[in-house]
Amino acid sequence: MALEMRDRCERCGTAGLGPDGSAAICSYECTFCVPCAEAMSGVCPNCGGELAARPRRVVPA
């Protein structure tokens, strides 16, 4: 099972969270940009779980 790698922040709507970009996710794959994750003190507003750095996926050249 692979991560969805969503490309938009669920809080502010910022686009551009591509597979090789920085983002934060919870165990349910709720996805947030780094500034929003920091503003929420690393806690997912949807499930109350911990937000962690999302692994990056290398985009083929």
Predicted model as a PDB file, atoms N, CA, C, CB and O in Angstrom, pLDDT in the B-factor column:
MODEL        1                                                                  
ATOM      1  N   MET A   1       0.857  -1.175   0.000  1.00 70.00           N  
ATOM      2  CA  MET A   1       0.000   0.000   0.000  1.00 70.00           C  
ATOM      3  C   MET A   1       0.899   1.232   0.000  1.00 70.00           C  
ATOM      4  CB  MET A   1      -0.973   0.001   1.231  1.00 70.00           C  
ATOM      5  O   MET A   1       1.806   1.337   0.826  1.00 70.00           O  
ATOM      6  N   ALA A   2       0.659   2.148  -0.903  1.00 80.00           N  
ATOM      7  CA  ALA A   2       1.465   3.358  -1.019  1.00 80.00           C  
ATOM      8  C   ALA A   2       0.700   4.571  -0.498  1.00 80.00           C  
ATOM      9  CB  ALA A   2       1.888   3.582  -2.476  1.00 80.00           C  
ATOM     10  O   ALA A   2      -0.531   4.593  -0.490  1.00 80.00           O  
ATOM     11  N   LEU A   3       1.457   5.579  -0.064  1.00 81.00           N  
ATOM     12  CA  LEU A   3       0.843   6.832   0.369  1.00 81.00           C  
ATOM     13  C   LEU A   3       0.189   7.524  -0.818  1.00 81.00           C  
ATOM     14  CB  LEU A   3       1.889   7.760   1.026  1.00 81.00           C  
ATOM     15  O   LEU A   3       0.664   7.408  -1.948  1.00 81.00           O  
ATOM     16  N   GLU A   4      -0.895   8.242  -0.566  1.00 85.00           N  
ATOM     17  CA  GLU A   4      -1.585   8.986  -1.620  1.00 85.00           C  
ATOM     18  C   GLU A   4      -0.762  10.152  -2.161  1.00 85.00           C  
ATOM     19  CB  GLU A   4      -2.903   9.501  -1.101  1.00 85.00           C  
ATOM     20  O   GLU A   4      -0.911  10.523  -3.325  1.00 85.00           O  
ATOM     21  N   MET A   5       0.097  10.728  -1.336  1.00 89.00           N  
ATOM     22  CA  MET A   5       0.919  11.872  -1.734  1.00 89.00           C  
ATOM     23  C   MET A   5       0.049  13.031  -2.237  1.00 89.00           C  
ATOM     24  CB  MET A   5       1.922  11.452  -2.825  1.00 89.00           C  
ATOM     25  O   MET A   5       0.242  13.536  -3.343  1.00 89.00           O  
ATOM     26  N   ARG A   6      -0.889  13.430  -1.420  1.00 92.00           N  
ATOM     27  CA  ARG A   6      -1.776  14.549  -1.774  1.00 92.00           C  
ATOM     28  C   ARG A   6      -0.949  15.803  -2.028  1.00 92.00           C  
ATOM     29  CB  ARG A   6      -2.820  14.808  -0.650  1.00 92.00           C  
ATOM     30  O   ARG A   6       0.103  16.000  -1.420  1.00 92.00           O  
ATOM     31  N   ASP A   7      -1.435  16.643  -2.927  1.00 93.00           N  
ATOM     32  CA  ASP A   7      -0.649  17.801  -3.352  1.00 93.00           C  
ATOM     33  C   ASP A   7      -1.162  19.137  -2.827  1.00 93.00           C  
ATOM     34  CB  ASP A   7      -0.611  17.851  -4.834  1.00 93.00           C  
ATOM     35  O   ASP A   7      -0.715  20.191  -3.279  1.00 93.00           O  
ATOM     36  N   ARG A   8      -2.100  19.103  -1.872  1.00 95.00           N  
ATOM     37  CA  ARG A   8      -2.706  20.337  -1.355  1.00 95.00           C  
ATOM     38  C   ARG A   8      -2.845  20.261   0.162  1.00 95.00           C  
ATOM     39  CB  ARG A   8      -4.090  20.585  -2.008  1.00 95.00           C  
ATOM     40  O   ARG A   8      -3.216  19.222   0.707  1.00 95.00           O  
ATOM     41  N   CYS A   9      -2.542  21.372   0.841  1.00 96.00           N  
ATOM     42  CA  CYS A   9      -2.686  21.447   2.296  1.00 96.00           C  
ATOM     43  C   CYS A   9      -4.172  21.457   2.655  1.00 96.00           C  
ATOM     44  CB  CYS A   9      -1.971  22.715   2.865  1.00 96.00           C  
ATOM     45  O   CYS A   9      -4.949  22.216   2.075  1.00 96.00           O  
ATOM     46  N   GLU A  10      -4.561  20.619   3.604  1.00 96.00           N  
ATOM     47  CA  GLU A  10      -5.965  20.523   4.004  1.00 96.00           C  
ATOM     48  C   GLU A  10      -6.420  21.693   4.875  1.00 96.00           C  
ATOM     49  CB  GLU A  10      -6.195  19.230   4.744  1.00 96.00           C  
ATOM     50  O   GLU A  10      -7.615  21.856   5.118  1.00 96.00           O  
ATOM     51  N   ARG A  11      -5.484  22.500   5.338  1.00 97.00           N  
ATOM     52  CA  ARG A  11      -5.851  23.636   6.205  1.00 97.00           C  
ATOM     53  C   ARG A  11      -5.945  24.932   5.411  1.00 97.00           C  
ATOM     54  CB  ARG A  11      -4.830  23.798   7.342  1.00 97.00           C  
ATOM     55  O   ARG A  11      -6.956  25.630   5.487  1.00 97.00           O  
ATOM     56  N   CYS A  12      -4.909  25.260   4.653  1.00 97.00           N  
ATOM     57  CA  CYS A  12      -4.882  26.548   3.952  1.00 97.00           C  
ATOM     58  C   CYS A  12      -5.098  26.423   2.448  1.00 97.00           C  
ATOM     59  CB  CYS A  12      -3.569  27.236   4.207  1.00 97.00           C  
ATOM     60  O   CYS A  12      -5.297  27.427   1.764  1.00 97.00           O  
ATOM     61  N   GLY A  13      -5.062  25.202   1.930  1.00 95.00           N  
ATOM     62  CA  GLY A  13      -5.294  24.998   0.506  1.00 95.00           C  
ATOM     63  C   GLY A  13      -4.086  25.210  -0.378  1.00 95.00           C  
ATOM     64  O   GLY A  13      -4.197  25.127  -1.601  1.00 95.00           O  
ATOM     65  N   THR A  14      -2.932  25.483   0.214  1.00 91.00           N  
ATOM     66  CA  THR A  14      -1.725  25.686  -0.572  1.00 91.00           C  
ATOM     67  C   THR A  14      -1.487  24.484  -1.475  1.00 91.00           C  
ATOM     68  CB  THR A  14      -0.510  25.926   0.344  1.00 91.00           C  
ATOM     69  O   THR A  14      -1.483  23.338  -1.025  1.00 91.00           O  
ATOM     70  N   ALA A  15      -1.291  24.768  -2.744  1.00 90.00           N  
ATOM     71  CA  ALA A  15      -0.988  23.706  -3.705  1.00 90.00           C  
ATOM     72  C   ALA A  15       0.523  23.574  -3.816  1.00 90.00           C  
ATOM     73  CB  ALA A  15      -1.628  24.001  -5.103  1.00 90.00           C  
ATOM     74  O   ALA A  15       1.265  24.400  -3.286  1.00 90.00           O  
ATOM     75  N   GLY A  16       0.966  22.555  -4.490  1.00 86.00           N  
ATOM     76  CA  GLY A  16       2.390  22.400  -4.736  1.00 86.00           C  
ATOM     77  C   GLY A  16       3.096  21.493  -3.753  1.00 86.00           C  
ATOM     78  O   GLY A  16       4.324  21.523  -3.668  1.00 86.00           O  
ATOM     79  N   LEU A  17       2.356  20.685  -3.004  1.00 91.00           N  
ATOM     80  CA  LEU A  17       2.988  19.740  -2.086  1.00 91.00           C  
ATOM     81  C   LEU A  17       3.255  18.447  -2.856  1.00 91.00           C  
ATOM     82  CB  LEU A  17       2.087  19.474  -0.818  1.00 91.00           C  
ATOM     83  O   LEU A  17       2.756  17.380  -2.499  1.00 91.00           O  
ATOM     84  N   GLY A  18       4.043  18.563  -3.907  1.00 86.00           N  
ATOM     85  CA  GLY A  18       4.327  17.431  -4.772  1.00 86.00           C  
ATOM     86  C   GLY A  18       5.056  16.312  -4.046  1.00 86.00           C  
ATOM     87  O   GLY A  18       5.461  16.474  -2.895  1.00 86.00           O  
ATOM     88  N   PRO A  19       5.225  15.176  -4.716  1.00 87.00           N  
ATOM     89  CA  PRO A  19       5.845  14.004  -4.109  1.00 87.00           C  
ATOM     90  C   PRO A  19       7.263  14.244  -3.589  1.00 87.00           C  
ATOM     91  CB  PRO A  19       5.870  12.894  -5.099  1.00 87.00           C  
ATOM     92  O   PRO A  19       7.731  13.550  -2.687  1.00 87.00           O  
ATOM     93  N   ASP A  20       7.935  15.232  -4.168  1.00 87.00           N  
ATOM     94  CA  ASP A  20       9.302  15.511  -3.719  1.00 87.00           C  
ATOM     95  C   ASP A  20       9.375  16.742  -2.821  1.00 87.00           C  
ATOM     96  CB  ASP A  20      10.215  15.700  -4.917  1.00 87.00           C  
ATOM     97  O   ASP A  20      10.470  17.199  -2.492  1.00 87.00           O  
ATOM     98  N   GLY A  21       8.213  17.289  -2.417  1.00 87.00           N  
ATOM     99  CA  GLY A  21       8.174  18.479  -1.577  1.00 87.00           C  
ATOM    100  C   GLY A  21       7.960  18.156  -0.110  1.00 87.00           C  
ATOM    101  O   GLY A  21       7.638  17.022   0.243  1.00 87.00           O  
ATOM    102  N   SER A  22       8.137  19.142   0.733  1.00 93.00           N  
ATOM    103  CA  SER A  22       7.958  18.975   2.179  1.00 93.00           C  
ATOM    104  C   SER A  22       6.489  19.073   2.546  1.00 93.00           C  
ATOM    105  CB  SER A  22       8.769  20.026   2.956  1.00 93.00           C  
ATOM    106  O   SER A  22       5.772  19.948   2.062  1.00 93.00           O  
ATOM    107  N   ALA A  23       6.053  18.174   3.399  1.00 96.00           N  
ATOM    108  CA  ALA A  23       4.681  18.174   3.902  1.00 96.00           C  
ATOM    109  C   ALA A  23       4.663  17.374   5.202  1.00 96.00           C  
ATOM    110  CB  ALA A  23       3.678  17.573   2.845  1.00 96.00           C  
ATOM    111  O   ALA A  23       5.613  16.660   5.519  1.00 96.00           O  
ATOM    112  N   ALA A  24       3.565  17.506   5.948  1.00 97.00           N  
ATOM    113  CA  ALA A  24       3.379  16.747   7.186  1.00 97.00           C  
ATOM    114  C   ALA A  24       2.101  15.939   7.054  1.00 97.00           C  
ATOM    115  CB  ALA A  24       3.323  17.689   8.437  1.00 97.00           C  
ATOM    116  O   ALA A  24       1.121  16.407   6.473  1.00 97.00           O  
ATOM    117  N   ILE A  25       2.110  14.707   7.600  1.00 97.00           N  
ATOM    118  CA  ILE A  25       0.934  13.842   7.538  1.00 97.00           C  
ATOM    119  C   ILE A  25       0.692  13.185   8.891  1.00 97.00           C  
ATOM    120  CB  ILE A  25       1.102  12.771   6.444  1.00 97.00           C  
ATOM    121  O   ILE A  25       1.597  13.078   9.718  1.00 97.00           O  
ATOM    122  N   CYS A  26      -0.565  12.741   9.101  1.00 96.00           N  
ATOM    123  CA  CYS A  26      -0.890  11.925  10.271  1.00 96.00           C  
ATOM    124  C   CYS A  26      -1.030  10.482   9.801  1.00 96.00           C  
ATOM    125  CB  CYS A  26      -2.207  12.425  10.983  1.00 96.00           C  
ATOM    126  O   CYS A  26      -0.782  10.195   8.629  1.00 96.00           O  
ATOM    127  N   SER A  27      -1.414   9.584  10.673  1.00 94.00           N  
ATOM    128  CA  SER A  27      -1.528   8.174  10.300  1.00 94.00           C  
ATOM    129  C   SER A  27      -2.681   7.907   9.328  1.00 94.00           C  
ATOM    130  CB  SER A  27      -1.711   7.332  11.544  1.00 94.00           C  
ATOM    131  O   SER A  27      -2.727   6.846   8.705  1.00 94.00           O  
ATOM    132  N   TYR A  28      -3.607   8.854   9.194  1.00 95.00           N  
ATOM    133  CA  TYR A  28      -4.700   8.724   8.233  1.00 95.00           C  
ATOM    134  C   TYR A  28      -4.381   9.424   6.917  1.00 95.00           C  
ATOM    135  CB  TYR A  28      -5.986   9.288   8.820  1.00 95.00           C  
ATOM    136  O   TYR A  28      -5.238   9.511   6.038  1.00 95.00           O  
ATOM    137  N   GLU A  29      -3.168   9.918   6.777  1.00 94.00           N  
ATOM    138  CA  GLU A  29      -2.675  10.611   5.593  1.00 94.00           C  
ATOM    139  C   GLU A  29      -3.299  11.983   5.376  1.00 94.00           C  
ATOM    140  CB  GLU A  29      -2.917   9.770   4.392  1.00 94.00           C  
ATOM    141  O   GLU A  29      -3.283  12.497   4.257  1.00 94.00           O  
ATOM    142  N   CYS A  30      -3.853  12.590   6.441  1.00 96.00           N  
ATOM    143  CA  CYS A  30      -4.249  13.997   6.340  1.00 96.00           C  
ATOM    144  C   CYS A  30      -2.954  14.741   6.046  1.00 96.00           C  
ATOM    145  CB  CYS A  30      -4.978  14.538   7.675  1.00 96.00           C  
ATOM    146  O   CYS A  30      -1.929  14.476   6.674  1.00 96.00           O  
ATOM    147  N   THR A  31      -2.993  15.664   5.102  1.00 96.00           N  
ATOM    148  CA  THR A  31      -1.775  16.302   4.608  1.00 96.00           C  
ATOM    149  C   THR A  31      -1.813  17.799   4.822  1.00 96.00           C  
ATOM    150  CB  THR A  31      -1.574  15.997   3.134  1.00 96.00           C  
ATOM    151  O   THR A  31      -2.810  18.456   4.523  1.00 96.00           O  
ATOM    152  N   PHE A  32      -0.705  18.344   5.350  1.00 97.00           N  
ATOM    153  CA  PHE A  32      -0.607  19.769   5.641  1.00 97.00           C  
ATOM    154  C   PHE A  32       0.760  20.292   5.207  1.00 97.00           C  
ATOM    155  CB  PHE A  32      -0.841  20.038   7.145  1.00 97.00           C  
ATOM    156  O   PHE A  32       1.747  19.556   5.212  1.00 97.00           O  
ATOM    157  N   CYS A  33       0.806  21.579   4.829  1.00 96.00           N  
ATOM    158  CA  CYS A  33       2.094  22.201   4.541  1.00 96.00           C  
ATOM    159  C   CYS A  33       2.836  22.367   5.873  1.00 96.00           C  
ATOM    160  CB  CYS A  33       1.914  23.588   3.800  1.00 96.00           C  
ATOM    161  O   CYS A  33       2.221  22.330   6.939  1.00 96.00           O  
ATOM    162  N   VAL A  34       4.126  22.547   5.806  1.00 96.00           N  
ATOM    163  CA  VAL A  34       4.944  22.648   7.011  1.00 96.00           C  
ATOM    164  C   VAL A  34       4.523  23.831   7.889  1.00 96.00           C  
ATOM    165  CB  VAL A  34       6.417  22.780   6.632  1.00 96.00           C  
ATOM    166  O   VAL A  34       4.405  23.659   9.103  1.00 96.00           O  
ATOM    167  N   PRO A  35       4.287  25.037   7.323  1.00 97.00           N  
ATOM    168  CA  PRO A  35       3.861  26.154   8.184  1.00 97.00           C  
ATOM    169  C   PRO A  35       2.555  25.869   8.946  1.00 97.00           C  
ATOM    170  CB  PRO A  35       3.686  27.409   7.340  1.00 97.00           C  
ATOM    171  O   PRO A  35       2.434  26.240  10.113  1.00 97.00           O  
ATOM    172  N   CYS A  36       1.585  25.218   8.302  1.00 97.00           N  
ATOM    173  CA  CYS A  36       0.334  24.896   8.993  1.00 97.00           C  
ATOM    174  C   CYS A  36       0.568  23.840  10.066  1.00 97.00           C  
ATOM    175  CB  CYS A  36      -0.727  24.407   7.992  1.00 97.00           C  
ATOM    176  O   CYS A  36       0.014  23.940  11.161  1.00 97.00           O  
ATOM    177  N   ALA A  37       1.382  22.829   9.769  1.00 97.00           N  
ATOM    178  CA  ALA A  37       1.678  21.793  10.764  1.00 97.00           C  
ATOM    179  C   ALA A  37       2.325  22.410  11.998  1.00 97.00           C  
ATOM    180  CB  ALA A  37       2.598  20.709  10.165  1.00 97.00           C  
ATOM    181  O   ALA A  37       2.007  22.029  13.125  1.00 97.00           O  
ATOM    182  N   GLU A  38       3.231  23.358  11.789  1.00 97.00           N  
ATOM    183  CA  GLU A  38       3.882  24.032  12.917  1.00 97.00           C  
ATOM    184  C   GLU A  38       2.874  24.883  13.681  1.00 97.00           C  
ATOM    185  CB  GLU A  38       5.057  24.908  12.426  1.00 97.00           C  
ATOM    186  O   GLU A  38       2.912  24.921  14.911  1.00 97.00           O  
ATOM    187  N   ALA A  39       1.969  25.570  12.974  1.00 98.00           N  
ATOM    188  CA  ALA A  39       0.961  26.416  13.622  1.00 98.00           C  
ATOM    189  C   ALA A  39      -0.007  25.578  14.460  1.00 98.00           C  
ATOM    190  CB  ALA A  39       0.183  27.223  12.568  1.00 98.00           C  
ATOM    191  O   ALA A  39      -0.571  26.070  15.437  1.00 98.00           O  
ATOM    192  N   MET A  40      -0.197  24.311  14.077  1.00 98.00           N  
ATOM    193  CA  MET A  40      -1.098  23.421  14.809  1.00 98.00           C  
ATOM    194  C   MET A  40      -0.337  22.594  15.847  1.00 98.00           C  
ATOM    195  CB  MET A  40      -1.837  22.493  13.834  1.00 98.00           C  
ATOM    196  O   MET A  40      -0.870  21.627  16.390  1.00 98.00           O  
ATOM    197  N   SER A  41       0.891  22.973  16.112  1.00 98.00           N  
ATOM    198  CA  SER A  41       1.736  22.300  17.104  1.00 98.00           C  
ATOM    199  C   SER A  41       1.900  20.808  16.837  1.00 98.00           C  
ATOM    200  CB  SER A  41       1.160  22.499  18.484  1.00 98.00           C  
ATOM    201  O   SER A  41       2.025  20.015  17.770  1.00 98.00           O  
ATOM    202  N   GLY A  42       1.899  20.426  15.551  1.00 97.00           N  
ATOM    203  CA  GLY A  42       2.135  19.039  15.191  1.00 97.00           C  
ATOM    204  C   GLY A  42       1.004  18.084  15.536  1.00 97.00           C  
ATOM    205  O   GLY A  42       1.223  16.879  15.663  1.00 97.00           O  
ATOM    206  N   VAL A  43      -0.227  18.624  15.691  1.00 98.00           N  
ATOM    207  CA  VAL A  43      -1.386  17.782  16.024  1.00 98.00           C  
ATOM    208  C   VAL A  43      -2.422  17.916  14.910  1.00 98.00           C  
ATOM    209  CB  VAL A  43      -2.005  18.185  17.415  1.00 98.00           C  
ATOM    210  O   VAL A  43      -2.807  19.028  14.547  1.00 98.00           O  
ATOM    211  N   CYS A  44      -2.870  16.792  14.371  1.00 98.00           N  
ATOM    212  CA  CYS A  44      -3.871  16.789  13.306  1.00 98.00           C  
ATOM    213  C   CYS A  44      -5.222  17.250  13.859  1.00 98.00           C  
ATOM    214  CB  CYS A  44      -3.994  15.376  12.675  1.00 98.00           C  
ATOM    215  O   CYS A  44      -5.702  16.699  14.849  1.00 98.00           O  
ATOM    216  N   PRO A  45      -5.841  18.256  13.230  1.00 97.00           N  
ATOM    217  CA  PRO A  45      -7.132  18.733  13.713  1.00 97.00           C  
ATOM    218  C   PRO A  45      -8.275  17.770  13.400  1.00 97.00           C  
ATOM    219  CB  PRO A  45      -7.433  20.083  13.115  1.00 97.00           C  
ATOM    220  O   PRO A  45      -9.351  17.881  13.987  1.00 97.00           O  
ATOM    221  N   ASN A  46      -8.059  16.834  12.490  1.00 96.00           N  
ATOM    222  CA  ASN A  46      -9.104  15.891  12.095  1.00 96.00           C  
ATOM    223  C   ASN A  46      -9.207  14.709  13.054  1.00 96.00           C  
ATOM    224  CB  ASN A  46      -8.842  15.386  10.688  1.00 96.00           C  
ATOM    225  O   ASN A  46     -10.308  14.299  13.423  1.00 96.00           O  
ATOM    226  N   CYS A  47      -8.055  14.159  13.459  1.00 95.00           N  
ATOM    227  CA  CYS A  47      -8.087  12.938  14.279  1.00 95.00           C  
ATOM    228  C   CYS A  47      -7.366  13.092  15.617  1.00 95.00           C  
ATOM    229  CB  CYS A  47      -7.471  11.792  13.512  1.00 95.00           C  
ATOM    230  O   CYS A  47      -7.448  12.209  16.471  1.00 95.00           O  
ATOM    231  N   GLY A  48      -6.662  14.206  15.803  1.00 97.00           N  
ATOM    232  CA  GLY A  48      -5.932  14.419  17.044  1.00 97.00           C  
ATOM    233  C   GLY A  48      -4.595  13.706  17.093  1.00 97.00           C  
ATOM    234  O   GLY A  48      -3.902  13.735  18.110  1.00 97.00           O  
ATOM    235  N   GLY A  49      -4.231  13.059  15.978  1.00 96.00           N  
ATOM    236  CA  GLY A  49      -2.972  12.319  15.925  1.00 96.00           C  
ATOM    237  C   GLY A  49      -1.766  13.223  15.675  1.00 96.00           C  
ATOM    238  O   GLY A  49      -1.901  14.407  15.368  1.00 96.00           O  
ATOM    239  N   GLU A  50      -0.603  12.633  15.815  1.00 98.00           N  
ATOM    240  CA  GLU A  50       0.663  13.340  15.606  1.00 98.00           C  
ATOM    241  C   GLU A  50       0.908  13.571  14.123  1.00 98.00           C  
ATOM    242  CB  GLU A  50       1.833  12.552  16.220  1.00 98.00           C  
ATOM    243  O   GLU A  50       0.685  12.685  13.298  1.00 98.00           O  
ATOM    244  N   LEU A  51       1.371  14.775  13.794  1.00 98.00           N  
ATOM    245  CA  LEU A  51       1.800  15.065  12.435  1.00 98.00           C  
ATOM    246  C   LEU A  51       3.300  14.827  12.354  1.00 98.00           C  
ATOM    247  CB  LEU A  51       1.434  16.526  12.021  1.00 98.00           C  
ATOM    248  O   LEU A  51       4.063  15.273  13.210  1.00 98.00           O  
ATOM    249  N   ALA A  52       3.704  14.120  11.313  1.00 97.00           N  
ATOM    250  CA  ALA A  52       5.121  13.806  11.102  1.00 97.00           C  
ATOM    251  C   ALA A  52       5.510  14.172   9.677  1.00 97.00           C  
ATOM    252  CB  ALA A  52       5.409  12.302  11.378  1.00 97.00           C  
ATOM    253  O   ALA A  52       4.654  14.289   8.801  1.00 97.00           O  
ATOM    254  N   ALA A  53       6.783  14.349   9.457  1.00 96.00           N  
ATOM    255  CA  ALA A  53       7.270  14.662   8.125  1.00 96.00           C  
ATOM    256  C   ALA A  53       6.880  13.540   7.164  1.00 96.00           C  
ATOM    257  CB  ALA A  53       8.804  14.872   8.135  1.00 96.00           C  
ATOM    258  O   ALA A  53       7.104  12.363   7.447  1.00 96.00           O  
ATOM    259  N   ARG A  54       6.305  13.911   6.048  1.00 95.00           N  
ATOM    260  CA  ARG A  54       5.923  12.926   5.034  1.00 95.00           C  
ATOM    261  C   ARG A  54       7.171  12.499   4.268  1.00 95.00           C  
ATOM    262  CB  ARG A  54       4.843  13.506   4.062  1.00 95.00           C  
ATOM    263  O   ARG A  54       7.978  13.350   3.894  1.00 95.00           O  
ATOM    264  N   PRO A  55       7.347  11.213   4.029  1.00 92.00           N  
ATOM    265  CA  PRO A  55       8.491  10.769   3.236  1.00 92.00           C  
ATOM    266  C   PRO A  55       8.393  11.356   1.830  1.00 92.00           C  
ATOM    267  CB  PRO A  55       8.560   9.217   3.179  1.00 92.00           C  
ATOM    268  O   PRO A  55       7.296  11.569   1.313  1.00 92.00           O  
ATOM    269  N   ARG A  56       9.529  11.611   1.228  1.00 89.00           N  
ATOM    270  CA  ARG A  56       9.536  12.159  -0.130  1.00 89.00           C  
ATOM    271  C   ARG A  56       9.685  11.033  -1.140  1.00 89.00           C  
ATOM    272  CB  ARG A  56      10.674  13.193  -0.303  1.00 89.00           C  
ATOM    273  O   ARG A  56      10.322  10.012  -0.880  1.00 89.00           O  
ATOM    274  N   ARG A  57       9.090  11.247  -2.278  1.00 85.00           N  
ATOM    275  CA  ARG A  57       9.194  10.300  -3.375  1.00 85.00           C  
ATOM    276  C   ARG A  57       9.959  10.983  -4.494  1.00 85.00           C  
ATOM    277  CB  ARG A  57       7.784   9.813  -3.857  1.00 85.00           C  
ATOM    278  O   ARG A  57       9.589  12.080  -4.912  1.00 85.00           O  
ATOM    279  N   VAL A  58      11.003  10.363  -4.977  1.00 80.00           N  
ATOM    280  CA  VAL A  58      11.823  10.948  -6.040  1.00 80.00           C  
ATOM    281  C   VAL A  58      11.034  10.932  -7.336  1.00 80.00           C  
ATOM    282  CB  VAL A  58      13.167  10.181  -6.205  1.00 80.00           C  
ATOM    283  O   VAL A  58      10.486   9.905  -7.738  1.00 80.00           O  
ATOM    284  N   VAL A  59      10.986  12.087  -7.983  1.00 69.00           N  
ATOM    285  CA  VAL A  59      10.306  12.207  -9.258  1.00 69.00           C  
ATOM    286  C   VAL A  59      11.328  11.926 -10.368  1.00 69.00           C  
ATOM    287  CB  VAL A  59       9.654  13.626  -9.422  1.00 69.00           C  
ATOM    288  O   VAL A  59      12.354  12.601 -10.448  1.00 69.00           O  
ATOM    289  N   PRO A  60      11.052  10.931 -11.226  1.00 71.00           N  
ATOM    290  CA  PRO A  60      11.998  10.618 -12.300  1.00 71.00           C  
ATOM    291  C   PRO A  60      12.230  11.815 -13.220  1.00 71.00           C  
ATOM    292  CB  PRO A  60      11.493   9.430 -13.114  1.00 71.00           C  
ATOM    293  O   PRO A  60      11.319  12.590 -13.510  1.00 71.00           O  
ATOM    294  N   ALA A  61      13.450  11.937 -13.659  1.00 68.00           N  
ATOM    295  CA  ALA A  61      13.804  13.064 -14.543  1.00 68.00           C  
ATOM    296  C   ALA A  61      13.425  12.798 -15.966  1.00 68.00           C  
ATOM    297  CB  ALA A  61      15.281  13.361 -14.470  1.00 68.00           C  
ATOM    298  O   ALA A  61      13.652  13.641 -16.833  1.00 68.00           O  
TER     299      ALA A  61                                                      
ENDMDL                                                                          
END                                                                             
